[in-house]
Amino acid sequence: MRDLIIYVILAAIGYFIGSKFRHKKEKLAWTGKFQTVAIVLLVLTMGSRMGANDEVIENLGSIGVYSLVVTVVILVFSIIAVFLARKVLRIDRWGMLVSTDVDNDSVTQEENSNAEGGKIDKMTLVIIGSVILGLICGFAFVDKIFDSYETFNTIAGHAIQIGLCILLSLVGLDLGLDGTVIDNFRKVGLRVLIFPFAIAIGSIVGAFICGLILPLSVKEMLAVGAGFGWYSLAPGIILEAGLAQASAVAFMHNVMREILGIIFIPLVAKKVGYVETIALPGAAAMDVCLPIVEKSTSGNIAVYSFISGLVLSALVPICVPLILAA
């Protein structure tokens, strides 16, 4: 909770500063490149942390396969759920209410997207490369440089926290420089709250289907799916219920959901829609993945992302115990 408050305050400060320098927006274009560099360093650190984690490496066998299947199925159903919710709410792929008025920014964005054709987004390639390099470095070098994983994990944790503080300040700065976010959010209103619940439903439906085809019970798979990407909480709750294998799958699934979210956010933004990107990371949409969502989409979607991640995080300690108690 403390970290969340810090992130919100820093984003608010960034927004305030950006709003005061809106007339010098062109001169502050360099912040976009700085943000990209910061994202790369953040993803590298996260990848190294995962690559050095023995628990992750040890679970790359059958549990890793189960977790990958669960993650892919849940991501697909989450995206479908957000897509359907967006259509019902009459919100376009850019996160704007559908109207007869033509939004120039949206038109420009669509033209740019179409002009790129079938090319793979550069940000996607950069993120994939950063994740792979981080995993390799973590697996091959961390134990040679640090006395223990705990030491490295502590340092990496602080580095990630500092990186998130910097990135969320920059996200706030971008929103302030843009100057349209508040007006656009007012137009969408409470509709934005529908999306995290759509993601939750999509995740649960995907988990239910996995429970029918994988060697874990439907109840266990529903509990795994209800983790919504929060890998430090859901596995512990499941383990306390005496479900060791399901806990391991939950841990790997939630790790994979965050990593695959980081990798595929730019691709989903380009090929499916901006709003659908918030379905990928689940609870991590409000912190770790928020800068990547904002960088790959727009300031409007950053608001969607934060609210979605916040609601999903609140649902995890409610849904997982309820499912296990049923």
Contacts in CASP RR format, 6 or more apart in sequence:
PFRMAT RR
TARGET T0000
AUTHOR 0000-0000-0000
METHOD contacts of the structure
MODEL  1
MRDLIIYVILAAIGYFIGSKFRHKKEKLAWTGKFQTVAIVLLVLTMGSRM
GANDEVIENLGSIGVYSLVVTVVILVFSIIAVFLARKVLRIDRWGMLVST
DVDNDSVTQEENSNAEGGKIDKMTLVIIGSVILGLICGFAFVDKIFDSYE
TFNTIAGHAIQIGLCILLSLVGLDLGLDGTVIDNFRKVGLRVLIFPFAIA
IGSIVGAFICGLILPLSVKEMLAVGAGFGWYSLAPGIILEAGLAQASAVA
FMHNVMREILGIIFIPLVAKKVGYVETIALPGAAAMDVCLPIVEKSTSGN
IAVYSFISGLVLSALVPICVPLILAA
3 161 0 8 1.000
3 287 0 8 1.000
4 286 0 8 1.000
4 287 0 8 1.000
4 310 0 8 1.000
6 165 0 8 1.000
7 164 0 8 1.000
7 165 0 8 1.000
7 168 0 8 1.000
7 286 0 8 1.000
7 287 0 8 1.000
10 165 0 8 1.000
10 168 0 8 1.000
10 169 0 8 1.000
10 172 0 8 1.000
11 168 0 8 1.000
11 169 0 8 1.000
11 171 0 8 1.000
11 172 0 8 1.000
11 175 0 8 1.000
12 172 0 8 1.000
13 169 0 8 1.000
13 172 0 8 1.000
14 169 0 8 1.000
14 170 0 8 1.000
14 172 0 8 1.000
14 173 0 8 1.000
14 175 0 8 1.000
14 176 0 8 1.000
15 172 0 8 1.000
15 173 0 8 1.000
15 175 0 8 1.000
15 176 0 8 1.000
16 176 0 8 1.000
17 173 0 8 1.000
17 176 0 8 1.000
18 28 0 8 1.000
18 172 0 8 1.000
18 173 0 8 1.000
18 175 0 8 1.000
18 176 0 8 1.000
18 177 0 8 1.000
19 176 0 8 1.000
19 177 0 8 1.000
19 179 0 8 1.000
21 28 0 8 1.000
21 177 0 8 1.000
22 176 0 8 1.000
22 177 0 8 1.000
22 179 0 8 1.000
25 177 0 8 1.000
28 173 0 8 1.000
28 177 0 8 1.000
31 170 0 8 1.000
31 173 0 8 1.000
31 174 0 8 1.000
32 170 0 8 1.000
32 174 0 8 1.000
32 295 0 8 1.000
34 170 0 8 1.000
35 167 0 8 1.000
35 170 0 8 1.000
35 171 0 8 1.000
35 174 0 8 1.000
35 291 0 8 1.000
35 295 0 8 1.000
36 123 0 8 1.000
36 126 0 8 1.000
36 295 0 8 1.000
38 163 0 8 1.000
38 166 0 8 1.000
38 167 0 8 1.000
38 170 0 8 1.000
38 291 0 8 1.000
39 127 0 8 1.000
39 167 0 8 1.000
39 291 0 8 1.000
39 292 0 8 1.000
39 295 0 8 1.000
40 126 0 8 1.000
40 127 0 8 1.000
40 130 0 8 1.000
41 163 0 8 1.000
42 160 0 8 1.000
42 163 0 8 1.000
42 164 0 8 1.000
42 167 0 8 1.000
42 288 0 8 1.000
42 291 0 8 1.000
43 127 0 8 1.000
43 130 0 8 1.000
43 131 0 8 1.000
43 134 0 8 1.000
43 262 0 8 1.000
44 130 0 8 1.000
44 133 0 8 1.000
44 134 0 8 1.000
44 137 0 8 1.000
45 134 0 8 1.000
45 156 0 8 1.000
45 157 0 8 1.000
45 159 0 8 1.000
45 160 0 8 1.000
46 131 0 8 1.000
46 134 0 8 1.000
46 160 0 8 1.000
46 259 0 8 1.000
46 262 0 8 1.000
46 288 0 8 1.000
47 130 0 8 1.000
47 131 0 8 1.000
47 134 0 8 1.000
47 135 0 8 1.000
47 137 0 8 1.000
47 138 0 8 1.000
47 259 0 8 1.000
48 134 0 8 1.000
48 135 0 8 1.000
48 137 0 8 1.000
48 138 0 8 1.000
48 142 0 8 1.000
48 152 0 8 1.000
48 156 0 8 1.000
49 138 0 8 1.000
49 152 0 8 1.000
49 153 0 8 1.000
49 156 0 8 1.000
49 157 0 8 1.000
49 160 0 8 1.000
50 56 0 8 1.000
50 134 0 8 1.000
50 135 0 8 1.000
50 138 0 8 1.000
50 255 0 8 1.000
50 259 0 8 1.000
51 57 0 8 1.000
51 134 0 8 1.000
51 135 0 8 1.000
51 136 0 8 1.000
51 137 0 8 1.000
51 138 0 8 1.000
51 139 0 8 1.000
51 142 0 8 1.000
52 138 0 8 1.000
52 139 0 8 1.000
52 142 0 8 1.000
52 143 0 8 1.000
52 149 0 8 1.000
52 152 0 8 1.000
52 153 0 8 1.000
53 149 0 8 1.000
53 153 0 8 1.000
54 149 0 8 1.000
55 251 0 8 1.000
56 252 0 8 1.000
56 255 0 8 1.000
57 139 0 8 1.000
59 67 0 8 1.000
59 248 0 8 1.000
59 251 0 8 1.000
59 252 0 8 1.000
63 245 0 8 1.000
63 248 0 8 1.000
63 249 0 8 1.000
63 252 0 8 1.000
64 249 0 8 1.000
64 252 0 8 1.000
66 214 0 8 1.000
66 215 0 8 1.000
66 216 0 8 1.000
66 249 0 8 1.000
67 249 0 8 1.000
67 252 0 8 1.000
67 253 0 8 1.000
67 256 0 8 1.000
68 256 0 8 1.000
69 210 0 8 1.000
69 214 0 8 1.000
70 207 0 8 1.000
70 210 0 8 1.000
70 214 0 8 1.000
70 221 0 8 1.000
70 224 0 8 1.000
70 225 0 8 1.000
70 249 0 8 1.000
70 253 0 8 1.000
71 253 0 8 1.000
71 256 0 8 1.000
71 257 0 8 1.000
71 260 0 8 1.000
72 260 0 8 1.000
73 206 0 8 1.000
73 207 0 8 1.000
73 209 0 8 1.000
73 210 0 8 1.000
74 202 0 8 1.000
74 203 0 8 1.000
74 206 0 8 1.000
74 207 0 8 1.000
74 210 0 8 1.000
74 225 0 8 1.000
74 253 0 8 1.000
74 257 0 8 1.000
75 257 0 8 1.000
75 260 0 8 1.000
75 261 0 8 1.000
75 264 0 8 1.000
75 279 0 8 1.000
75 280 0 8 1.000
76 206 0 8 1.000
77 202 0 8 1.000
77 203 0 8 1.000
77 205 0 8 1.000
77 206 0 8 1.000
77 209 0 8 1.000
78 198 0 8 1.000
78 199 0 8 1.000
78 202 0 8 1.000
78 203 0 8 1.000
78 279 0 8 1.000
78 280 0 8 1.000
78 282 0 8 1.000
79 268 0 8 1.000
79 272 0 8 1.000
79 276 0 8 1.000
79 279 0 8 1.000
79 280 0 8 1.000
80 202 0 8 1.000
81 198 0 8 1.000
81 199 0 8 1.000
81 201 0 8 1.000
81 202 0 8 1.000
81 205 0 8 1.000
81 279 0 8 1.000
82 195 0 8 1.000
82 198 0 8 1.000
82 199 0 8 1.000
82 275 0 8 1.000
82 276 0 8 1.000
82 278 0 8 1.000
82 279 0 8 1.000
83 272 0 8 1.000
83 276 0 8 1.000
84 198 0 8 1.000
85 194 0 8 1.000
85 195 0 8 1.000
85 198 0 8 1.000
86 92 0 8 1.000
86 93 0 8 1.000
86 95 0 8 1.000
86 195 0 8 1.000
86 275 0 8 1.000
86 276 0 8 1.000
89 191 0 8 1.000
89 194 0 8 1.000
90 97 0 8 1.000
90 98 0 8 1.000
91 97 0 8 1.000
91 98 0 8 1.000
91 188 0 8 1.000
91 191 0 8 1.000
91 275 0 8 1.000
92 98 0 8 1.000
92 106 0 8 1.000
93 272 0 8 1.000
93 273 0 8 1.000
93 274 0 8 1.000
93 275 0 8 1.000
93 276 0 8 1.000
94 103 0 8 1.000
94 105 0 8 1.000
94 106 0 8 1.000
94 109 0 8 1.000
94 110 0 8 1.000
94 273 0 8 1.000
94 274 0 8 1.000
94 275 0 8 1.000
94 298 0 8 1.000
94 300 0 8 1.000
94 301 0 8 1.000
95 184 0 8 1.000
95 188 0 8 1.000
95 274 0 8 1.000
95 275 0 8 1.000
95 300 0 8 1.000
95 301 0 8 1.000
95 304 0 8 1.000
96 103 0 8 1.000
96 106 0 8 1.000
96 184 0 8 1.000
96 187 0 8 1.000
96 188 0 8 1.000
96 300 0 8 1.000
97 187 0 8 1.000
97 188 0 8 1.000
105 180 0 8 1.000
109 298 0 8 1.000
113 270 0 8 1.000
116 270 0 8 1.000
120 267 0 8 1.000
121 266 0 8 1.000
121 267 0 8 1.000
121 269 0 8 1.000
121 270 0 8 1.000
121 296 0 8 1.000
123 266 0 8 1.000
123 292 0 8 1.000
123 295 0 8 1.000
123 296 0 8 1.000
124 263 0 8 1.000
124 264 0 8 1.000
124 266 0 8 1.000
124 267 0 8 1.000
127 262 0 8 1.000
127 263 0 8 1.000
127 265 0 8 1.000
127 266 0 8 1.000
127 292 0 8 1.000
128 263 0 8 1.000
131 259 0 8 1.000
131 262 0 8 1.000
131 263 0 8 1.000
142 149 0 8 1.000
142 152 0 8 1.000
143 149 0 8 1.000
145 152 0 8 1.000
146 152 0 8 1.000
146 155 0 8 1.000
160 288 0 8 1.000
164 287 0 8 1.000
164 288 0 8 1.000
164 291 0 8 1.000
167 290 0 8 1.000
167 291 0 8 1.000
168 287 0 8 1.000
168 290 0 8 1.000
168 291 0 8 1.000
170 291 0 8 1.000
171 290 0 8 1.000
171 291 0 8 1.000
171 294 0 8 1.000
171 299 0 8 1.000
171 302 0 8 1.000
172 302 0 8 1.000
174 294 0 8 1.000
174 299 0 8 1.000
174 302 0 8 1.000
175 181 0 8 1.000
175 294 0 8 1.000
175 299 0 8 1.000
175 302 0 8 1.000
175 303 0 8 1.000
178 298 0 8 1.000
178 299 0 8 1.000
180 300 0 8 1.000
181 299 0 8 1.000
181 300 0 8 1.000
181 302 0 8 1.000
181 303 0 8 1.000
184 300 0 8 1.000
185 192 0 8 1.000
185 300 0 8 1.000
185 303 0 8 1.000
192 303 0 8 1.000
192 304 0 8 1.000
192 307 0 8 1.000
192 308 0 8 1.000
193 307 0 8 1.000
193 311 0 8 1.000
195 275 0 8 1.000
195 278 0 8 1.000
195 279 0 8 1.000
195 304 0 8 1.000
195 307 0 8 1.000
195 308 0 8 1.000
196 307 0 8 1.000
196 308 0 8 1.000
196 309 0 8 1.000
196 310 0 8 1.000
196 311 0 8 1.000
196 312 0 8 1.000
196 315 0 8 1.000
197 311 0 8 1.000
198 279 0 8 1.000
199 228 0 8 1.000
199 278 0 8 1.000
199 279 0 8 1.000
199 282 0 8 1.000
199 308 0 8 1.000
199 312 0 8 1.000
200 226 0 8 1.000
200 228 0 8 1.000
200 312 0 8 1.000
200 315 0 8 1.000
200 319 0 8 1.000
203 225 0 8 1.000
203 226 0 8 1.000
203 227 0 8 1.000
203 228 0 8 1.000
203 282 0 8 1.000
204 222 0 8 1.000
204 225 0 8 1.000
204 226 0 8 1.000
206 225 0 8 1.000
207 221 0 8 1.000
207 222 0 8 1.000
207 224 0 8 1.000
207 225 0 8 1.000
207 226 0 8 1.000
208 218 0 8 1.000
208 221 0 8 1.000
208 222 0 8 1.000
210 216 0 8 1.000
210 221 0 8 1.000
210 224 0 8 1.000
211 217 0 8 1.000
211 218 0 8 1.000
211 220 0 8 1.000
211 221 0 8 1.000
211 222 0 8 1.000
212 218 0 8 1.000
214 221 0 8 1.000
216 224 0 8 1.000
216 245 0 8 1.000
216 246 0 8 1.000
216 249 0 8 1.000
219 323 0 8 1.000
219 324 0 8 1.000
219 326 0 8 1.000
220 238 0 8 1.000
220 243 0 8 1.000
220 245 0 8 1.000
220 246 0 8 1.000
220 249 0 8 1.000
221 246 0 8 1.000
222 323 0 8 1.000
223 234 0 8 1.000
223 237 0 8 1.000
223 238 0 8 1.000
223 241 0 8 1.000
223 243 0 8 1.000
223 246 0 8 1.000
223 250 0 8 1.000
223 320 0 8 1.000
223 323 0 8 1.000
223 324 0 8 1.000
224 234 0 8 1.000
224 238 0 8 1.000
224 246 0 8 1.000
224 249 0 8 1.000
224 250 0 8 1.000
224 253 0 8 1.000
225 234 0 8 1.000
225 250 0 8 1.000
225 253 0 8 1.000
226 234 0 8 1.000
226 315 0 8 1.000
226 316 0 8 1.000
226 319 0 8 1.000
226 320 0 8 1.000
226 323 0 8 1.000
227 233 0 8 1.000
227 234 0 8 1.000
227 250 0 8 1.000
227 254 0 8 1.000
227 283 0 8 1.000
227 316 0 8 1.000
227 319 0 8 1.000
227 320 0 8 1.000
228 234 0 8 1.000
228 254 0 8 1.000
228 282 0 8 1.000
228 283 0 8 1.000
228 312 0 8 1.000
228 313 0 8 1.000
228 315 0 8 1.000
228 316 0 8 1.000
228 319 0 8 1.000
229 253 0 8 1.000
229 254 0 8 1.000
229 257 0 8 1.000
229 258 0 8 1.000
229 281 0 8 1.000
229 282 0 8 1.000
229 283 0 8 1.000
229 284 0 8 1.000
229 312 0 8 1.000
230 254 0 8 1.000
230 283 0 8 1.000
230 284 0 8 1.000
230 312 0 8 1.000
230 313 0 8 1.000
230 316 0 8 1.000
231 250 0 8 1.000
231 251 0 8 1.000
231 253 0 8 1.000
231 254 0 8 1.000
231 255 0 8 1.000
231 258 0 8 1.000
233 316 0 8 1.000
233 317 0 8 1.000
233 320 0 8 1.000
234 250 0 8 1.000
234 254 0 8 1.000
234 316 0 8 1.000
234 320 0 8 1.000
235 247 0 8 1.000
235 248 0 8 1.000
235 250 0 8 1.000
235 251 0 8 1.000
235 254 0 8 1.000
236 247 0 8 1.000
236 250 0 8 1.000
237 317 0 8 1.000
237 320 0 8 1.000
237 321 0 8 1.000
237 324 0 8 1.000
238 246 0 8 1.000
238 247 0 8 1.000
238 250 0 8 1.000
238 320 0 8 1.000
238 324 0 8 1.000
239 247 0 8 1.000
241 324 0 8 1.000
243 324 0 8 1.000
257 280 0 8 1.000
257 281 0 8 1.000
257 282 0 8 1.000
257 284 0 8 1.000
258 281 0 8 1.000
258 284 0 8 1.000
258 288 0 8 1.000
258 289 0 8 1.000
260 280 0 8 1.000
261 280 0 8 1.000
261 281 0 8 1.000
261 284 0 8 1.000
261 289 0 8 1.000
262 281 0 8 1.000
262 288 0 8 1.000
262 289 0 8 1.000
262 292 0 8 1.000
264 280 0 8 1.000
265 277 0 8 1.000
265 280 0 8 1.000
265 281 0 8 1.000
265 289 0 8 1.000
265 292 0 8 1.000
265 293 0 8 1.000
265 296 0 8 1.000
266 292 0 8 1.000
266 296 0 8 1.000
268 276 0 8 1.000
268 277 0 8 1.000
268 279 0 8 1.000
268 280 0 8 1.000
269 276 0 8 1.000
269 277 0 8 1.000
269 296 0 8 1.000
269 297 0 8 1.000
270 296 0 8 1.000
274 297 0 8 1.000
274 298 0 8 1.000
274 300 0 8 1.000
274 301 0 8 1.000
275 301 0 8 1.000
275 304 0 8 1.000
277 293 0 8 1.000
277 296 0 8 1.000
277 297 0 8 1.000
277 301 0 8 1.000
277 305 0 8 1.000
278 285 0 8 1.000
278 293 0 8 1.000
278 301 0 8 1.000
278 304 0 8 1.000
278 305 0 8 1.000
278 308 0 8 1.000
278 309 0 8 1.000
280 289 0 8 1.000
281 288 0 8 1.000
281 289 0 8 1.000
281 293 0 8 1.000
281 309 0 8 1.000
282 289 0 8 1.000
282 308 0 8 1.000
282 309 0 8 1.000
282 312 0 8 1.000
283 309 0 8 1.000
283 312 0 8 1.000
283 313 0 8 1.000
283 316 0 8 1.000
284 309 0 8 1.000
285 293 0 8 1.000
285 305 0 8 1.000
285 306 0 8 1.000
285 308 0 8 1.000
285 309 0 8 1.000
285 312 0 8 1.000
286 305 0 8 1.000
286 306 0 8 1.000
286 307 0 8 1.000
286 308 0 8 1.000
286 309 0 8 1.000
286 310 0 8 1.000
286 313 0 8 1.000
289 305 0 8 1.000
290 302 0 8 1.000
290 305 0 8 1.000
290 306 0 8 1.000
293 301 0 8 1.000
293 302 0 8 1.000
293 305 0 8 1.000
294 301 0 8 1.000
294 302 0 8 1.000
294 305 0 8 1.000
END
